């Protein structure tokens, strides 16, 4: 039997912390990849998408078994 669904929400302080964290991470990645060519960034995006798809499929198969 599935567990009951619960809804949660961030407080205003929690949202502010999340926003600061995401901004810092975004800035960090932008700085780290600043010297990459558009092709390299595109390849990274494509390969990360492929990895996510493969991992998602693998997990789904594990959960079915």
C-alpha positions, -999 to +999 in steps of 0.1 A: +000+000+000+015+034-010+024+058+018+001+088+022+011+119+003+022+150+023+025+185+011+053+207+025+063+242+018+093+263+026+091+292+050+101+326+037+135+322+054+139+287+039+131+301+004+157+329+009+184+304+018+174+282-012+176+312-035+210+322-022+223+287-025+210+283-061+225+316-071+259+307-056+259+273-074+248+289-107+276+315-105+302+289-096+293+267-126+292+297-149+327+307-137+340+271-140+327+267-176+335+302-188+364+291-209+345+262-225+335+265-261+298+264-271+304+229-285+320+216-253+290+230-232+266+214-257+284+181-254+283+183-216+246+190-217+239+162-241+260+136-222+245+146-188+210+142-203+220+108-216+234+098-182+202+110-164+180+090-189+202+059-185+202+061-147+164+067-146+158+037-168+181+016-146+164+027-114+129+020-129+140-015-139+154-021-104+121-010-088+101-033-111+121-063-101 
